[in-house]
Amino acid sequence: MPITRSAFQRYRLIDEIISRYPRRYSKQKLFELCQDKCGIRSISSLEKDIQRMREDHDAPIEYDKRANGYYYSNPQFRLLNLMLTPDDMEALEQAREVLAATQGASVADELDNALQRVRQSLDIIREVKTDAPTRRVVYVEEKILGGNRQYVPVLIRAVNQNRQVAFRYLKHEEAVSMSGSLTMRKAKARTVDPNLVTLDRPKLRILHPILLREVADSWYVIGYDAASGGEKTFALDRMSELELLDDPCDVPGAILTNVSELFEHIYGITDSHGPVEDIVLSFSPLFGRYVKAKPIHQTQEVLSDTDTECVVRLRLAPNRDLLMHLRSYGEHLTVLQPESLVKEMKTSLEATLAKY
């Protein structure tokens, strides 16, 4: 039977309380919690809700007389799962995969994190979304997200199932060239049949995907390119016509190892031709607090933290992305070592200053 919004709120709360294994909540305690949070009126109303959850949603709610409390006979049961469509559940599974891929925690931890986010979202929707228009009460920073994010779950599936992918790819220089070509063709089209205005299709590529990387809200896939015999990185926002193939991946062991370890000592997405080095940075006390709260890289280690400076060490191979990030700290950062990075930073800043 259809479930009303108010009933959903009550069922969700009852589900959330009962699922707190191994705790048991008596009927009176469960009623008090529900009365306080969703305004349930009587114990008899609570009993009806529990019965509807059992009959309409197959909730395995049992009563433990010895512990004087309700519990799920199947500890894995969650009412939320039954109220989501198969597409919703697949989206949650894909979200779990993305979280596990980007945050580096275990699958179990990321699944808990994903469900926690869903519960928080439901709470926000319940409080913010009303039938009548109202003033805006939640402000979030609007982000310009990288394109083709719908390709992320497809590529994750390809990696998990060890399958090759095919797609067309437009390089930066090709994008500029094609943009100019399109402008010229449109100009000619004013006097010529508009059906003749076409663009050359980007080159078709085959990739054995190994991993995905998210940097500054843009996604990249790194894999083995059999045509060149090495690994390559592709930005999803310049991909098109992505297709999951039936052909299995065949990645040389050396390539797989190299790609799997690539970002352990790399900041961002660009590769480095130099060795991994100790990068020592001195921050002002204020920015030192920011860097401690949100480390630059997983290798970050605080060497000293005083009233005058915060010194951290990174174990990275310097690259373009790292240089750009370090420049963003401005006068609040001093690069102490290595000397090569000090010189590169100085040259970059002098070139910038020369423009003013």
C-alpha positions in Angstrom: 0.0 0.0 0.0 1.2 3.6 -0.6 3.2 5.1 2.2 2.5 8.7 3.3 5.3 11.1 4.1 4.5 11.2 7.8 4.3 7.4 7.9 7.7 7.2 6.2 9.2 9.4 8.8 7.8 7.2 11.6 8.9 4.0 9.9 12.4 5.4 9.3 12.8 6.4 12.9 11.5 3.1 14.2 13.9 1.3 11.8 16.8 3.5 12.9 16.2 2.7 16.6 15.5 -1.0 16.3 18.6 -1.5 14.1 20.9 -0.3 16.9 22.2 -3.8 17.7 22.8 -5.1 20.3 20.7 -2.6 22.2 17.0 -3.4 22.9 14.3 -0.7 23.4 11.2 -1.4 25.3 7.8 -0.5 23.9 7.6 2.5 26.3 11.1 3.7 25.5 10.5 3.3 21.7 7.2 5.3 22.1 9.0 8.1 24.0 11.7 8.4 21.4 9.1 8.4 18.5 6.9 10.8 20.4 9.7 13.2 20.9 11.0 13.1 17.3 8.0 12.5 15.1 5.0 13.2 17.3 3.5 9.7 17.4 0.4 10.0 19.7 0.0 6.8 21.5 1.5 3.4 22.2 -1.4 1.8 20.2 -0.3 3.9 17.2 3.2 2.6 17.6 1.9 -0.9 17.7 0.0 -0.3 14.5 3.1 1.1 12.8 5.2 -1.9 13.8 2.5 -4.2 12.5 2.4 -2.4 9.2 6.1 -2.5 8.9 5.9 -6.3 9.4 3.1 -6.9 7.0 3.7 -4.3 4.2 7.5 -4.2 4.3 8.5 -7.6 5.7 10.4 -6.0 8.5 11.6 -8.9 10.8 10.7 -7.2 14.0 10.7 -9.5 17.0 10.3 -8.9 20.8 12.8 -10.2 23.3 11.0 -10.8 26.5 14.1 -11.4 28.6 15.7 -8.1 27.4 12.2 -6.4 27.3 12.9 -4.9 23.9 12.4 -5.0 20.1 15.0 -6.2 17.6 15.5 -7.4 14.1 15.8 -11.1 13.7 17.9 -10.4 10.6 20.5 -7.9 11.8 21.3 -7.0 8.1 17.7 -5.8 7.4 17.2 -2.1 6.8 13.8 -0.6 5.9 15.5 2.0 3.7 16.7 -0.6 1.3 13.2 -1.9 0.7 11.9 1.7 0.0 14.5 2.3 -2.7 14.0 1.1 -6.3 16.6 -1.3 -7.9 18.0 1.8 -9.8 18.3 3.6 -6.5 20.2 0.7 -5.0 22.5 0.5 -8.0 23.2 4.2 -7.6 24.0 3.7 -3.9 26.3 0.8 -4.9 28.0 3.0 -7.4 28.3 5.8 -4.8 29.9 3.3 -2.4 32.4 2.4 -5.1 33.2 6.0 -5.8 33.7 6.7 -2.1 35.9 3.7 -1.7 37.9 4.7 -4.7 38.4 8.4 -3.7 38.6 8.3 0.1 40.9 5.3 0.6 38.8 3.7 3.4 37.7 0.1 3.5 34.6 -1.0 1.7 32.7 -1.6 4.9 33.6 1.8 6.2 32.6 3.5 3.0 29.3 1.7 2.9 28.5 2.9 6.4 29.5 6.4 5.3 27.2 6.2 2.3 24.2 5.1 4.3 24.9 7.8 6.9 24.9 10.4 4.1 21.6 9.0 2.8 20.1 9.3 6.3 21.4 12.8 6.6 20.0 13.7 3.2 16.6 12.4 4.2 16.7 14.5 7.4 17.6 17.6 5.4 14.8 16.9 2.8 12.3 16.4 5.6 13.2 19.7 7.2 13.8 21.8 4.1 11.3 20.6 1.5 7.8 21.8 2.2 4.6 22.0 0.1 4.6 25.8 0.2 7.4 28.0 -1.2 9.7 29.2 1.6 12.9 31.2 1.9 16.1 29.4 1.2 17.6 28.0 4.4 20.5 25.9 3.1 23.3 27.5 1.1 26.0 25.4 -0.5 28.9 26.4 -2.7 28.0 26.0 -6.3 30.7 24.0 -8.1 31.5 23.7 -11.7 32.0 20.0 -11.9 34.0 18.1 -14.5 32.0 16.8 -17.4 30.9 13.3 -18.2 30.6 12.2 -14.6 28.1 9.7 -15.8 31.0 7.7 -17.1 32.4 7.1 -13.6 30.2 4.1 -12.7 30.7 2.6 -16.1 34.5 2.8 -15.8 34.3 1.4 -12.2 32.3 -1.5 -13.5 34.9 -2.0 -16.3 37.8 -2.2 -13.7 35.8 -4.5 -11.4 34.9 -6.8 -14.2 38.3 -6.6 -15.9 36.9 -5.4 -19.2 38.3 -3.1 -21.9 36.5 0.1 -22.9 36.3 2.0 -26.2 35.8 5.7 -26.5 36.5 8.7 -28.7 38.9 11.3 -27.2 39.6 14.9 -28.0 43.0 16.3 -27.0 43.3 19.9 -25.9 44.9 21.0 -29.1 42.3 19.2 -31.1 39.6 20.9 -29.2 41.0 24.3 -30.0 41.5 23.4 -33.7 38.0 21.9 -34.0 36.5 25.0 -32.3 38.1 27.3 -34.9 37.1 24.9 -37.7 33.5 25.0 -36.5 33.5 28.8 -36.5 34.7 28.9 -40.1 32.3 26.3 -41.2 29.4 28.0 -39.6 30.4 31.3 -41.3 30.4 29.5 -44.7 27.1 27.8 -43.8 25.4 31.2 -44.1 25.7 30.9 -47.9 26.0 27.1 -48.1 23.7 24.2 -47.3 23.7 24.0 -43.4 23.6 20.2 -43.6 27.2 20.3 -44.8 28.4 21.7 -41.5 30.0 18.6 -39.9 33.0 17.9 -37.6 35.6 15.2 -37.9 35.0 12.6 -35.2 37.8 12.2 -32.6 40.0 9.1 -32.8 38.6 5.9 -31.4 40.7 4.5 -28.6 40.8 1.2 -26.8 41.9 1.1 -23.1 42.5 -1.5 -20.5 41.3 0.6 -17.5 43.2 0.2 -14.2 42.0 2.9 -11.9 40.2 6.2 -11.7 41.4 9.5 -10.2 39.5 12.5 -9.1 41.3 15.8 -8.9 39.7 19.2 -8.3 36.2 17.9 -9.2 37.5 16.5 -12.5 37.8 12.8 -13.2 40.5 10.8 -15.0 41.0 7.2 -16.0 44.4 5.6 -16.1 44.9 2.4 -18.0 47.1 0.4 -20.3 47.2 1.5 -23.9 48.2 -1.6 -25.9 48.9 0.4 -29.1 51.7 2.3 -27.4 52.7 -0.4 -25.0 52.4 1.9 -21.9 50.0 3.5 -19.5 48.0 6.6 -20.4 45.7 9.0 -18.6 42.5 10.3 -20.1 40.2 13.1 -18.8 36.6 12.1 -18.8 35.4 15.6 -19.9 37.1 15.1 -23.3 35.7 11.6 -23.8 32.7 10.6 -25.8 30.8 7.5 -27.0 32.2 5.4 -24.1 31.4 1.7 -24.5 32.1 -1.2 -22.2 33.6 -4.1 -24.3 33.4 -7.8 -23.7 37.1 -8.3 -24.3 39.0 -8.9 -21.0 41.9 -6.6 -19.9 45.4 -7.9 -20.4 47.7 -5.6 -18.5 51.4 -6.4 -18.2 52.4 -6.9 -14.5 55.0 -4.1 -14.6 52.4 -1.6 -15.9 49.8 -2.7 -13.3 52.3 -2.3 -10.5 53.5 1.1 -11.7 50.0 2.5 -12.1 48.8 1.1 -8.8 51.7 2.8 -7.0 51.7 6.0 -9.1 49.7 8.3 -6.8 51.4 7.2 -3.6 54.0 9.8 -4.2 52.3 12.1 -6.8 50.2 15.2 -6.1 47.3 15.7 -8.6 47.3 13.9 -12.0 50.4 15.0 -13.9 53.3 12.5 -13.8 56.8 13.5 -12.7 60.1 12.6 -14.3 62.0 13.3 -11.1 62.6 11.1 -8.1 60.6 11.0 -4.9 62.1 13.6 -2.5 61.6 15.1 0.9 59.6 18.3 0.3 59.8 20.6 3.4 57.4 23.5 3.6 57.1 26.3 6.2 53.6 27.8 6.7 52.5 30.8 8.7 50.7 29.7 11.9 47.2 30.5 10.4 47.8 28.5 7.3 49.6 25.8 9.3 46.3 25.1 11.0 44.5 24.7 7.6 47.2 22.3 6.3 47.0 20.2 9.5 43.2 20.0 9.3 43.3 19.2 5.6 46.7 17.6 4.6 48.1 18.3 1.2 48.9 14.7 0.6 48.7 11.4 2.5 52.5 11.4 3.1 52.3 14.7 5.0 54.1 14.8 8.3 54.3 17.7 10.8 57.9 18.4 11.7 57.4 21.3 14.0 54.5 23.6 15.0 55.2 26.8 16.9 53.8 30.2 17.4 55.8 31.5 14.4 55.6 28.7 11.8 54.3 25.2 11.0 56.8 23.0 9.2 55.6 19.9 7.3 57.3 17.3 5.2 55.9 15.5 2.1 57.3 12.5 0.3 56.6 13.4 -3.3 58.0 13.5 -6.8 57.6 17.2 -7.7 55.3 17.9 -10.7 53.3 20.7 -12.3 50.2 20.2 -10.2 52.2 20.4 -6.9 53.8 23.6 -8.0 50.4 25.2 -8.9 49.0 24.1 -5.6 51.9 25.5 -3.6 51.7 28.8 -5.4 48.1 29.2 -4.1 49.4 29.7 -0.6 51.1 32.9 -1.6 53.1 34.7 1.1 52.0 32.2 3.7 54.3 29.5 2.4 58.1 29.2 2.1 59.5 26.2 0.3 62.6 25.0 2.3 63.7 22.0 0.3 64.6 20.5 -2.1 66.6 23.2 -3.7 65.3 22.3 -7.2 61.8 23.0 -6.1 62.9 26.3 -4.4 64.4 27.5 -7.7 61.4 26.4 -9.7 59.0 28.2 -7.3 61.1 31.3 -7.4 61.3 31.3 -11.2 57.5 30.8 -11.5 56.8 33.7 -9.1 59.2 36.0 -10.8 57.6 35.3 -14.2 54.2 36.1 -12.7 55.5 39.3 -11.1 57.0 40.4 -14.4 53.5 40.6 -15.9 52.5 43.4 -13.5 
